[in-house]
């Protein structure tokens, strides 16, 4: 395992982070705890969660694990997020000072800590002036509740506006941006990567395997097996769209060819490609089982040549209708409260 600074801060994190969205949902507590232990044994120290993962259960599992292993918990660089609904009330959502204050305290309680290393706004929210959110985050740093803060799912103009306002007002600056980024979703390269580099922010890519598409397990025209996420009616449209996209299969074929040359797996090559990208601080792994985690962690042993990186860049060239510019991403990022302005 190699290590990098957390954006423009002095905090050191492993280049592969452990994402915990599956904890308490697809992964029970025993499996989640096993993954936490194996991840630390492999040299990892960066754990990513959010207050909405499994309705807060993900944070609780991490908190219980840290309480049972204080030395291990102390070695962890911990990040969580807030913005999405945590209740039914009109103020149980968003990035207002009111909601963030309650969300942060609730996360601290579930995690069993008095301090979080990195606190992230889970998405842009248009009702609350960004100055209000930034002032809260600066106050939280000064109060010792968080060390650093960052953003997730921001576009370039949102990121630039937030970082400029923080500098202009003398607030603690942000250090990271957590976007979706993988070989099938490279839309952030159109503007967002440059904005992050300009601001000195580190990227924390989520969904690095494109929901499992870059593992090589899918076959063109084959029906998803029972239990597969793309067997669900609400996800079938995405499955069909990718199944009919020549670019998807060219990327997978190139991944497989390069993986064969390295005696590795497509998943490891896909992660190694991301680790070679500018501004990337740590890639967030989203394993459901310890076997998947073991496969993902092996990416640290794969070193791609310039020619291999160029081949992957060529077949996966970014498109203008990808995240975060796609219709679903815009709707989610700018979702209004009912009755809001």
HELIX and SHEET records of a PDB file:
HELIX    1   1 UNK A   29  UNK A   41  1                                  13    
HELIX    2   2 UNK A   53  UNK A   56  5                                   4    
HELIX    3   3 UNK A   57  UNK A   68  1                                  12    
HELIX    4   4 UNK A   70  UNK A   75  1                                   6    
HELIX    5   5 UNK A   97  UNK A  111  1                                  15    
HELIX    6   6 UNK A  130  UNK A  142  1                                  13    
HELIX    7   7 UNK A  156  UNK A  169  1                                  14    
HELIX    8   8 UNK A  187  UNK A  190  5                                   4    
HELIX    9   9 UNK A  192  UNK A  199  1                                   8    
HELIX   10  10 UNK A  210  UNK A  215  5                                   6    
HELIX   11  11 UNK A  229  UNK A  231  5                                   3    
HELIX   12  12 UNK A  233  UNK A  235  5                                   3    
HELIX   13  13 UNK A  236  UNK A  243  1                                   8    
HELIX   14  14 UNK A  246  UNK A  261  1                                  16    
HELIX   15  15 UNK A  266  UNK A  275  1                                  10    
HELIX   16  16 UNK A  290  UNK A  297  1                                   8    
HELIX   17  17 UNK A  298  UNK A  301  5                                   4    
HELIX   18  18 UNK A  306  UNK A  315  1                                  10    
HELIX   19  19 UNK A  327  UNK A  333  1                                   7    
SHEET    1   A 2 UNK A   3  UNK A   5  0                                        
SHEET    2   A 2 UNK A  12  UNK A  14 -1                                        
SHEET    1   B 8 UNK A 202  UNK A 203  0                                        
SHEET    2   B 8 UNK A 176  UNK A 178  1                                        
SHEET    3   B 8 UNK A 146  UNK A 152  1                                        
SHEET    4   B 8 UNK A 116  UNK A 121  1                                        
SHEET    5   B 8 UNK A  77  UNK A  82  1                                        
SHEET    6   B 8 UNK A  46  UNK A  48  1                                        
SHEET    7   B 8 UNK A  16  UNK A  19  1                                        
SHEET    8   B 8 UNK A 283  UNK A 285  1                                        
END                                                                             
